[in-house]
Structure formats: C-alpha cells, structure tokens
Amino acid sequence: MGEKVEEYSFSNSEQFANEVLKIVGNGDTDILDAVLVYAERHELEGEILAGLVKGNKLIRDKLEAHCEQTGQVIGGGARLPV
C-alpha cells in the first residue's frame, strides 16, 4: 500500500493542485473544503490524500495559512489537523 501512496502522490501532485485551486476559484469554497471535495470526487483514502497534501508545497502552505487564520492548527502551529 505504501508504494501506491507514493506513486499516486508524485504522479498527480500538479493535477491535484490545479483541481483544488479550480474548486476554490469556482465559489465560496475555502482551501480545506476544496481538498475534501477533491478527495471525495476521486474516492481517495486519507493516507493518499495526506501524501498529496504533503507533496505539494503550494497546497500545503495555503492549508497551513487557512488553518492558522481559522484557529485549526494543533500545538501552536506545529501541525495541521490532517
């Protein structure tokens, strides 16, 4: 299962970011909800979704900023609640 996660993460990172940003741009959806919409559309398990987020600096940074703004960061900013 670990190989599949890595393969999916690396081969689809740019597609993941593009689609998530498109979802955000389409309306009133924030970055966190857009990531969850992407996961639902592609029927991704949490482990694969986490790999995609960790592997894409742009999405990871946007999620971190969103979580800091909304008070969802665990441990004073050390970790995202993913």
ABEGO torsion letter per residue (X at the ends): XAAAAAAAAAAAAAAAAAAAAAAAAAEABBAAAAAAAAAAAAGBBAAAAAAAAAABAAAAAAAAAAAAAAGABBGGGABBBX
